[in-house]
Amino acid sequence: MKSLISIIGISLFLFSTDVFAQKRLGLIFGSNYKGNKAGIPELNLCEADAKYLHDEIKRVGKFDEIKIVLGKDVTKDNIQKEIKALASKAKADDTVFLYFSGHGAFQRDEKAKNGMRNLIICYDRPHLSDDELNDYLEAIKSPKTVFVFDCCFSGGIAKKGKATRGSANVPIPEGSDGTVKQDSQDFFFQDKAIISSADDNQTAIEVGGTINHGIFTYNFGKALSSGDLNQDNVITALEAFFASKDETVNMAKKYDHEQVPQISGNASGIFLAGEKKPDPPKPVEPVKPPVNPTPVPDVQPPKPEPETPVVTNEEPPVVPTNLKGDLVIKTTIIQDRAYAVSDLPPEIRITSGKKRVGNRSIRVLIDDKEVDKTIATESSNYWGATKRMGKLTPGATYTLTVKGVPAGVHKVTIQADDYPEVQKTQAVLPNKRNDLEVVTSMTGYGAIRGKVFYRTLDNPVINQPIFMPTVTSVTGINKLNTDQNGNFWFTNLKPGEYEIKATFAEDLNLNNADIKVREGEVTEVDIILNVKLPSTKTKY
């Protein structure tokens, strides 16, 4: 009998230490900057956002503790103090949710990676830099930590009908006609997951009326109730992000604004709402006594050593469901398998040319299983394009459609001839088209993706000449103009150092204009000008 009791005791102990017994802790900041003495532009809805998200996550999230800090109390000292207090309570296997709603900005800093420093704007000076916040968050030991920001990381201008959550123009060094911001990363601290309401060169907006919130927070809060994509009774940070992303993008378009939420770090397996029902323990078969029992002393069995619970950040698997959606994967993978053969050494070109006739083969795997897909192509003036005798011949890139994918968060893998394997995490929302962009260069090449702005990151420049004096690429293209959204591309570049110029004829002096291209990577650049050429125009 004692053996049976000890077995049941072990089972109960292990069950009580599993993932479902872990705590959920939260900390929320929001300030409208009303009455500040530092000249910070006031906002209207950040504190309402903080209260709304606090109430929603408290209602559906089953959090053990969640604290909110508002208005004039959102100071650098208070942020540090509250994060320190939270860190003292959070264990390594707890879920930790942090949120900030307010202004974000840039500041010139030669010590920063790209010459600028991201700042969280506090109610009053001093403000909080990204590296300082990184130090604060280091004290939180749980890898299941997510920080959500609804703010700009740049300057912005207010437009009719909405207010942007940036605080100033992008700073340009004295003596320069513009500056280049390279490979800017959203807040990404330690092993924490970061969700931001807009890309690093976009402003986040708040709108009044029936919404009366920042548009990302409004949709993220709704997703805490409706974002259970795989129908397993819990909503993870990944599910809430994907469920609110498209809604935010579409809502911003109604206000003639571009805002695309971003996610970085490992947000898998972070439960924000609902409660996953654990599997019941398997019944224990009673121990049958032997036919001729041998008397044994009544000795208490040794106490078992407790097992340490294993903390994982794996997203719950997609469960079988009738809810399905279509996945459309728009890639930069070039259809023509012979593309770039002419750039190979002569001894390789002859044999490779014969083998690389026709279309490039491509595979799609979802959760490591190959799936059927339909293939279409799209004309591109960048990817696969060639220029001979001054004439541009467009290339063709693949768009892949997978029908009837179960709703939920999936690992999507793309494999193509002459390209590195690409893996993405993507949610499929039911009964709709789900778009996934896959930007990749051929093996042995890199690319530059850029955008040009005038003074603020709300003001893209159309028809801006972009020039690189020396280009080593398949296309040989070194001159182009920005498109209707201020974008430009230099593709299939040999790895190396390049210089970028925002003009053909005029000699505009750009700070931080030396660009490094790495194999298999896309170098992101934003060019912010304080000089506007007569041939260009701004979008707004």
Buried (B, 14 or more C-beta within 10 A) or exposed (E): EEEEEBBEEBBEEBBEBEBEEBBBBBBBBBBBBEEBEEEBBEBBBBBBBBBBBBEBBBEBBBBEEBEBBBBBBBBBEBBBEBBEEBBEEBEEBBBBBBBBBBBBBBBBBEEBEBBBBBBBBBBBEEBBBBEBBBEBBBBBBBBBBBBBBBBBBBBBBBBEEBBBBBBBBBBBEEEBBBBBBBBBBBBBBBBBBBBBBBBBBBBBBBBEEEBBBBBBBBBBBBBBBBBBBBBBEBBBBBBBBBBBBBBBBEBBEEBEBBBBBBBBBBBBBBBBBBEEEEEEEEEEEEEEEEEEEEEEEEEEEEEEEEEEBEBEBEBBEBEEBEBBBBBBBBBBBBBBBBBBBEBBEEEEBEEBEEEBEEBBEBBBBBBEEEBEBEEEBBEBBBBBBBBEEEEEEBBBBBBBBBEEBBBBBBBBBBBBBBBBEBEEBBBBBBEEEBBBEBBBBBEBBBBBBBBBBBBBBBBBBBBBBBBBEEBBBBBEBBEBBBBEEBBBBBBBBBBBEBEBBBBEEEEBBBBBBEBBBBBBBBBBBBBBBBBBBEEBEBBE
